[in-house]
Amino acid sequence: MDDETENKNRIEALANAVRHRLKDETADDIVESAKKYFKFLQGDDK
């Protein structure tokens, strides 16, 4: 499998996982998860 195909497969798998997760969460859950993720990306793990 070439790199481009592998990247497309990874993106599709991620998209499927996100769609599955979103159907089980409320809008407030999604916002809270996003806040935690952005905090993590900024290196603030306190």
MMTF fields as JSON, N, C-alpha, C and O atoms, coordinates in Angstrom:
{
  "mmtfVersion": "1.0.0",
  "mmtfProducer": "UNKNOWN",
  "numBonds": 183,
  "numAtoms": 184,
  "numGroups": 46,
  "numChains": 1,
  "numModels": 1,
  "chainsPerModel": [1],
  "groupsPerChain": [46],
  "chainIdList": ["A"],
  "bondAtomList": [4, 2, 8, 6, 12, 10, 16, 14, 20, 18, 24, 22, 28, 26, 32, 30, 36, 34, 40, 38, 44, 42, 48, 46, 52, 50, 56, 54, 60, 58, 64, 62, 68, 66, 72, 70, 76, 74, 80, 78, 84, 82, 88, 86, 92, 90, 96, 94, 100, 98, 104, 102, 108, 106, 112, 110, 116, 114, 120, 118, 124, 122, 128, 126, 132, 130, 136, 134, 140, 138, 144, 142, 148, 146, 152, 150, 156, 154, 160, 158, 164, 162, 168, 166, 172, 170, 176, 174, 180, 178],
  "bondOrderList": [1, 1, 1, 1, 1, 1, 1, 1, 1, 1, 1, 1, 1, 1, 1, 1, 1, 1, 1, 1, 1, 1, 1, 1, 1, 1, 1, 1, 1, 1, 1, 1, 1, 1, 1, 1, 1, 1, 1, 1, 1, 1, 1, 1, 1],
  "groupList": [{"groupName": "MET", "atomNameList": ["N", "CA", "C", "O"], "elementList": ["N", "C", "C", "O"], "formalChargeList": [0, 0, 0, 0], "bondAtomList": [1, 0, 2, 1, 3, 2], "bondOrderList": [1, 1, 2], "singleLetterCode": "M", "chemCompType": "L-PEPTIDE LINKING"}, {"groupName": "ASP", "atomNameList": ["N", "CA", "C", "O"], "elementList": ["N", "C", "C", "O"], "formalChargeList": [0, 0, 0, 0], "bondAtomList": [1, 0, 2, 1, 3, 2], "bondOrderList": [1, 1, 2], "singleLetterCode": "D", "chemCompType": "L-PEPTIDE LINKING"}, {"groupName": "GLU", "atomNameList": ["N", "CA", "C", "O"], "elementList": ["N", "C", "C", "O"], "formalChargeList": [0, 0, 0, 0], "bondAtomList": [1, 0, 2, 1, 3, 2], "bondOrderList": [1, 1, 2], "singleLetterCode": "E", "chemCompType": "L-PEPTIDE LINKING"}, {"groupName": "THR", "atomNameList": ["N", "CA", "C", "O"], "elementList": ["N", "C", "C", "O"], "formalChargeList": [0, 0, 0, 0], "bondAtomList": [1, 0, 2, 1, 3, 2], "bondOrderList": [1, 1, 2], "singleLetterCode": "T", "chemCompType": "L-PEPTIDE LINKING"}, {"groupName": "ASN", "atomNameList": ["N", "CA", "C", "O"], "elementList": ["N", "C", "C", "O"], "formalChargeList": [0, 0, 0, 0], "bondAtomList": [1, 0, 2, 1, 3, 2], "bondOrderList": [1, 1, 2], "singleLetterCode": "N", "chemCompType": "L-PEPTIDE LINKING"}, {"groupName": "LYS", "atomNameList": ["N", "CA", "C", "O"], "elementList": ["N", "C", "C", "O"], "formalChargeList": [0, 0, 0, 0], "bondAtomList": [1, 0, 2, 1, 3, 2], "bondOrderList": [1, 1, 2], "singleLetterCode": "K", "chemCompType": "L-PEPTIDE LINKING"}, {"groupName": "ARG", "atomNameList": ["N", "CA", "C", "O"], "elementList": ["N", "C", "C", "O"], "formalChargeList": [0, 0, 0, 0], "bondAtomList": [1, 0, 2, 1, 3, 2], "bondOrderList": [1, 1, 2], "singleLetterCode": "R", "chemCompType": "L-PEPTIDE LINKING"}, {"groupName": "ILE", "atomNameList": ["N", "CA", "C", "O"], "elementList": ["N", "C", "C", "O"], "formalChargeList": [0, 0, 0, 0], "bondAtomList": [1, 0, 2, 1, 3, 2], "bondOrderList": [1, 1, 2], "singleLetterCode": "I", "chemCompType": "L-PEPTIDE LINKING"}, {"groupName": "ALA", "atomNameList": ["N", "CA", "C", "O"], "elementList": ["N", "C", "C", "O"], "formalChargeList": [0, 0, 0, 0], "bondAtomList": [1, 0, 2, 1, 3, 2], "bondOrderList": [1, 1, 2], "singleLetterCode": "A", "chemCompType": "L-PEPTIDE LINKING"}, {"groupName": "LEU", "atomNameList": ["N", "CA", "C", "O"], "elementList": ["N", "C", "C", "O"], "formalChargeList": [0, 0, 0, 0], "bondAtomList": [1, 0, 2, 1, 3, 2], "bondOrderList": [1, 1, 2], "singleLetterCode": "L", "chemCompType": "L-PEPTIDE LINKING"}, {"groupName": "VAL", "atomNameList": ["N", "CA", "C", "O"], "elementList": ["N", "C", "C", "O"], "formalChargeList": [0, 0, 0, 0], "bondAtomList": [1, 0, 2, 1, 3, 2], "bondOrderList": [1, 1, 2], "singleLetterCode": "V", "chemCompType": "L-PEPTIDE LINKING"}, {"groupName": "HIS", "atomNameList": ["N", "CA", "C", "O"], "elementList": ["N", "C", "C", "O"], "formalChargeList": [0, 0, 0, 0], "bondAtomList": [1, 0, 2, 1, 3, 2], "bondOrderList": [1, 1, 2], "singleLetterCode": "H", "chemCompType": "L-PEPTIDE LINKING"}, {"groupName": "SER", "atomNameList": ["N", "CA", "C", "O"], "elementList": ["N", "C", "C", "O"], "formalChargeList": [0, 0, 0, 0], "bondAtomList": [1, 0, 2, 1, 3, 2], "bondOrderList": [1, 1, 2], "singleLetterCode": "S", "chemCompType": "L-PEPTIDE LINKING"}, {"groupName": "TYR", "atomNameList": ["N", "CA", "C", "O"], "elementList": ["N", "C", "C", "O"], "formalChargeList": [0, 0, 0, 0], "bondAtomList": [1, 0, 2, 1, 3, 2], "bondOrderList": [1, 1, 2], "singleLetterCode": "Y", "chemCompType": "L-PEPTIDE LINKING"}, {"groupName": "PHE", "atomNameList": ["N", "CA", "C", "O"], "elementList": ["N", "C", "C", "O"], "formalChargeList": [0, 0, 0, 0], "bondAtomList": [1, 0, 2, 1, 3, 2], "bondOrderList": [1, 1, 2], "singleLetterCode": "F", "chemCompType": "L-PEPTIDE LINKING"}, {"groupName": "GLN", "atomNameList": ["N", "CA", "C", "O"], "elementList": ["N", "C", "C", "O"], "formalChargeList": [0, 0, 0, 0], "bondAtomList": [1, 0, 2, 1, 3, 2], "bondOrderList": [1, 1, 2], "singleLetterCode": "Q", "chemCompType": "L-PEPTIDE LINKING"}, {"groupName": "GLY", "atomNameList": ["N", "CA", "C", "O"], "elementList": ["N", "C", "C", "O"], "formalChargeList": [0, 0, 0, 0], "bondAtomList": [1, 0, 2, 1, 3, 2], "bondOrderList": [1, 1, 2], "singleLetterCode": "G", "chemCompType": "PEPTIDE LINKING"}],
  "groupTypeList": [0, 1, 1, 2, 3, 2, 4, 5, 4, 6, 7, 2, 8, 9, 8, 4, 8, 10, 6, 11, 6, 9, 5, 1, 2, 3, 8, 1, 1, 7, 10, 2, 12, 8, 5, 5, 13, 14, 5, 14, 9, 15, 16, 1, 1, 5],
  "groupIdList": [1, 2, 3, 4, 5, 6, 7, 8, 9, 10, 11, 12, 13, 14, 15, 16, 17, 18, 19, 20, 21, 22, 23, 24, 25, 26, 27, 28, 29, 30, 31, 32, 33, 34, 35, 36, 37, 38, 39, 40, 41, 42, 43, 44, 45, 46],
  "secStructList": [7, 7, 2, 2, 2, 2, 2, 2, 2, 2, 2, 2, 2, 2, 2, 2, 2, 2, 2, 2, 2, 2, 2, 6, 1, 7, 2, 2, 2, 2, 2, 2, 2, 2, 2, 2, 2, 2, 2, 2, 2, 6, 6, 7, 7, 7],
  "xCoordList": [0.852, 0.0, 0.898, 1.84, 0.593, 1.424, 1.017, -0.029, 1.865, 1.651, 0.342, -0.359, 0.016, -1.207, -2.447, -3.369, -2.471, -3.601, -3.691, -4.782, -2.552, -2.541, -3.063, -3.842, -2.641, -3.127, -4.629, -5.321, -5.143, -6.587, -7.341, -8.399, -6.799, -7.44, -7.454, -8.444, -6.367, -6.307, -7.314, -7.991, -7.405, -8.357, -9.784, -10.597, -10.094, -11.437, -11.75, -12.866, -10.779, -10.987, -11.235, -12.103, -10.484, -10.68, -12.057, -12.751, -12.45, -13.766, -14.881, -15.849, -14.755, -15.761, -15.82, -16.905, -14.674, -14.635, -15.286, -16.022, -15.016, -15.607, -17.118, -17.854, -17.587, -19.037, -19.698, -20.762, -19.077, -19.632, -19.686, -20.684, -18.629, -18.577, -19.582, -20.237, -19.704, -20.591, -22.051, -22.823, -22.434, -23.845, -24.196, -25.374, -23.192, -23.426, -23.224, -23.427, -22.828, -22.521, -23.464, -23.968, -23.685, -24.463, -23.538, -22.317, -24.128, -23.33, -22.41, -21.258, -22.92, -22.091, -20.903, -19.803, -21.119, -20.024, -18.943, -17.75, -19.371, -18.432, -17.613, -16.399, -18.275, -17.575, -16.561, -15.426, -16.955, -16.044, -14.837, -13.706, -15.07, -13.968, -13.03, -11.811, -13.596, -12.778, -11.919, -10.748, -12.493, -11.726, -10.547, -9.432, -10.797, -9.726, -8.643, -7.453, -9.057, -8.104, -7.227, -6.008, -7.835, -7.052, -6.131, -5.013, -6.58, -5.732, -4.518, -3.39, -4.769, -3.698, -2.709, -1.496, -3.232, -2.363, -1.474, -0.354, -1.969, -1.194, -0.183, 0.621, -0.215, 0.753, 0.358, 1.183, -0.89, -1.376, -2.156, -3.363, -1.46, -2.1, -2.491, -2.681, -2.613, -2.971, -4.461, -4.939],
  "yCoordList": [-1.178, 0.0, 1.241, 1.339, 2.177, 3.38, 4.373, 4.235, 5.367, 6.345, 7.112, 7.367, 7.478, 8.25, 7.434, 7.954, 6.179, 5.307, 5.1, 5.118, 4.905, 4.724, 5.974, 5.87, 7.146, 8.4, 8.553, 8.97, 8.225, 8.307, 7.347, 7.69, 6.145, 5.17, 5.659, 5.48, 6.269, 6.804, 7.938, 8.01, 8.811, 9.923, 9.39, 9.872, 8.411, 7.832, 7.153, 7.272, 6.443, 5.791, 6.829, 6.64, 7.914, 8.985, 9.624, 9.881, 9.879, 10.471, 9.562, 10.042, 8.264, 7.318, 7.312, 7.264, 7.36, 7.368, 8.633, 8.58, 9.763, 11.029, 10.995, 11.399, 10.521, 10.438, 9.545, 9.878, 8.422, 7.494, 8.143, 8.023, 8.818, 9.454, 10.597, 10.752, 11.396, 12.554, 12.155, 12.887, 11.007, 10.621, 10.233, 10.19, 9.95, 9.539, 10.663, 10.452, 11.849, 12.943, 14.122, 14.365, 14.837, 16.072, 17.201, 17.046, 18.321, 19.479, 19.922, 20.285, 19.892, 20.278, 19.335, 19.778, 18.033, 17.059, 17.375, 17.307, 17.717, 18.014, 19.259, 19.278, 20.294, 21.53, 21.254, 21.727, 20.5, 20.184, 19.386, 19.654, 18.419, 17.636, 18.519, 18.368, 19.439, 20.343, 21.239, 21.47, 21.743, 22.587, 21.817, 22.334, 20.577, 19.752, 19.483, 19.531, 19.199, 18.905, 20.117, 19.984, 21.3, 22.495, 22.844, 23.312, 22.625, 22.847, 21.91, 22.32, 20.649, 19.664, 20.104, 20.021, 20.572, 21.003, 22.17, 22.301, 23.014, 24.161, 23.774, 24.606, 22.53, 22.063, 22.346, 22.222, 22.724, 23.007, 21.8, 21.697, 20.89, 19.643, 19.66, 18.603, 20.84, 20.959, 20.85, 20.927],
  "zCoordList": [0.0, 0.0, 0.0, 0.786, -0.886, -0.933, 0.156, 0.789, 0.354, 1.43, 1.266, 2.246, 0.034, -0.2, 0.17, 0.799, -0.214, 0.12, 1.621, 2.191, 2.258, 3.709, 4.417, 5.365, 3.964, 4.556, 4.375, 5.304, 3.197, 2.954, 3.867, 4.395, 4.054, 4.938, 6.385, 7.093, 6.817, 8.187, 8.378, 9.404, 7.392, 7.471, 7.52, 8.308, 6.693, 6.681, 8.009, 8.516, 8.578, 9.875, 10.966, 11.818, 10.941, 11.919, 11.748, 12.732, 10.507, 10.245, 10.755, 11.344, 10.535, 11.023, 12.541, 13.12, 13.185, 14.653, 15.202, 16.187, 14.568, 15.012, 14.838, 15.739, 13.692, 13.462, 14.5, 15.022, 14.801, 15.789, 17.168, 17.877, 17.537, 18.854, 18.964, 19.994, 17.91, 17.954, 18.129, 18.748, 17.593, 17.721, 19.151, 19.506, 19.977, 21.361, 22.37, 23.566, 21.918, 22.839, 22.642, 21.545, 23.721, 23.63, 23.175, 23.154, 22.817, 22.411, 23.547, 23.312, 24.779, 25.929, 26.102, 26.434, 25.879, 25.964, 24.932, 25.228, 23.728, 22.645, 22.973, 22.771, 23.478, 23.846, 24.95, 24.88, 25.961, 27.069, 26.569, 26.976, 25.7, 25.132, 24.318, 24.393, 23.539, 22.728, 23.609, 23.308, 24.691, 25.62, 26.2, 26.267, 26.62, 27.188, 26.148, 26.46, 24.908, 23.847, 23.542, 23.43, 23.407, 23.115, 24.275, 24.058, 25.486, 26.656, 26.591, 26.864, 26.227, 26.075, 24.992, 25.183, 23.857, 22.763, 23.167, 22.674, 24.058, 24.511, 25.583, 26.005, 26.023, 27.003, 28.432, 29.337, 28.655, 30.009, 30.505, 30.286, 31.172, 31.597, 33.069, 33.669, 33.654, 35.07, 35.27, 36.402]
}
